[in-house]
Amino acid sequence: MTRSDPPRASFGREVLPVWLVTAAWDAVCATALGVFAYGSTAASVWQGVASTVVGSPALTGGAAAVAAGLGLHMMVALTWSALFVAAARAWPALRQALRTPAGALAVAAAYGPAIWLVMSLLVIPIATGRPPRFGSRWWVQVGAHVPFVSIPLVFTARRMMMRS
């Protein structure tokens, strides 16, 4: 954005749709992956998310644990969405990359795995006290974070920032 550009929308107005699209898309995809690829139930997917903070009692915690897992998921999606929008607002080179669909796709291809690496190597181990397990599911998550997290996040942010 240059001095001659029109005034930007507020940070909150840019983050809100990025957050909601990212959280909704990721929640649907995480649930579908758990149910269809891993033979889990939708409830157990979100109880598992809650267990990273609450501990193993969340795994049998019923609807309250499902709600806690979904709430935690919403907070994580908000964090990554806000970080991205803040970075795009602060860094002209990132905004420049977002100007074209190919540039936005390249950014998403880097941001999705970066999110998973930070979550799996730092955030989750700190929350659980357990190191990551590098099995096939871990690698699926590296790749899945591009179409199911960062593409919706980056392209929604791109759309919101181009409006501003």
KAURFEN-V178737 format. One record per pair of residues at least 24 apart in sequence whose ideal C-beta (glycine too) atoms are under 8 Angstrom apart, sorted by sequence separation. I is the first residue (numbers start at 1). J is the second residue. D is the distance in Angstrom with one decimal. If there is no record, write none. Layout:
BEGIN
<<I | J | D> <I | J | D>>
END
This chain:
BEGIN
<<45 | 69 | 7.5> <46 | 70 | 5.4> <49 | 73 | 5.7> <116 | 141 | 5.1> <117 | 142 | 7.6> <116 | 142 | 5.4> <46 | 73 | 7.3> <84 | 111 | 6.7> <113 | 142 | 5.2> <116 | 145 | 4.5> <113 | 143 | 7.8> <115 | 145 | 5.5> <113 | 145 | 6.0> <112 | 145 | 3.6> <113 | 146 | 6.9> <112 | 146 | 3.8> <115 | 149 | 6.0> <80 | 115 | 5.5> <112 | 147 | 7.8> <115 | 150 | 6.6> <112 | 148 | 8.0> <109 | 146 | 5.7> <112 | 149 | 5.3> <108 | 146 | 6.0> <112 | 150 | 3.3> <111 | 150 | 4.3> <112 | 151 | 7.4> <109 | 150 | 7.5> <108 | 150 | 4.1> <111 | 153 | 7.1> <27 | 70 | 7.0> <30 | 73 | 7.7> <76 | 119 | 7.5> <107 | 150 | 7.9> <108 | 151 | 4.7> <111 | 154 | 6.2> <108 | 153 | 7.4> <27 | 73 | 6.0> <105 | 151 | 7.4> <108 | 154 | 4.1> <26 | 73 | 7.3> <107 | 154 | 5.4> <108 | 155 | 7.2> <105 | 154 | 7.9> <23 | 73 | 6.6> <104 | 154 | 5.3> <23 | 74 | 5.3> <26 | 77 | 6.3> <104 | 155 | 5.9> <23 | 77 | 3.7> <104 | 158 | 4.9> <19 | 74 | 8.0> <22 | 77 | 4.9> <23 | 78 | 7.4> <98 | 154 | 7.2> <19 | 77 | 5.8> <22 | 80 | 7.1> <23 | 81 | 7.9> <19 | 78 | 4.8> <22 | 81 | 5.3> <98 | 157 | 7.2> <98 | 158 | 4.6> <19 | 81 | 4.1> <15 | 78 | 7.6> <18 | 81 | 4.3> <19 | 82 | 7.3> <98 | 161 | 6.6> <99 | 162 | 8.0> <15 | 81 | 5.7> <18 | 84 | 7.0> <95 | 161 | 6.9> <15 | 82 | 5.1> <18 | 85 | 5.9> <80 | 149 | 7.5> <84 | 153 | 6.0> <88 | 157 | 6.1> <15 | 85 | 4.9> <84 | 154 | 7.0> <11 | 82 | 8.0> <14 | 85 | 5.1> <52 | 124 | 5.7> <81 | 153 | 5.9> <85 | 157 | 5.6> <89 | 161 | 7.8> <80 | 153 | 6.8> <84 | 157 | 5.7> <88 | 161 | 6.1> <11 | 85 | 6.7> <53 | 127 | 5.8> <11 | 86 | 7.2> <14 | 89 | 7.6> <52 | 127 | 4.8> <85 | 160 | 7.7> <52 | 128 | 5.5> <81 | 157 | 7.5> <85 | 161 | 7.7> <51 | 128 | 8.0> <11 | 89 | 7.0> <8 | 89 | 7.3> <1 | 92 | 7.7> <1 | 95 | 6.7> <38 | 137 | 7.5> <37 | 140 | 7.7> <33 | 140 | 7.6> <33 | 144 | 6.8> <29 | 144 | 7.2> <29 | 147 | 7.9> <30 | 148 | 7.4> <29 | 148 | 3.9> <26 | 148 | 5.6> <25 | 148 | 6.3> <26 | 149 | 5.2> <25 | 149 | 7.6> <26 | 152 | 7.5> <22 | 149 | 6.4> <25 | 152 | 4.3> <22 | 152 | 5.4> <21 | 152 | 5.2> <22 | 153 | 4.3> <21 | 153 | 7.4> <22 | 156 | 7.0> <18 | 153 | 6.0> <21 | 156 | 4.5> <18 | 156 | 4.7> <17 | 156 | 5.8> <18 | 157 | 4.8> <18 | 160 | 6.3> <14 | 157 | 7.0> <17 | 160 | 5.8> <14 | 160 | 4.6> <13 | 160 | 7.6> <14 | 161 | 6.4> <14 | 164 | 6.6> <9 | 160 | 7.0> <8 | 161 | 8.0> <9 | 163 | 6.8> <9 | 164 | 4.2> <8 | 164 | 4.3> <7 | 164 | 7.8> <6 | 164 | 7.5>>
END
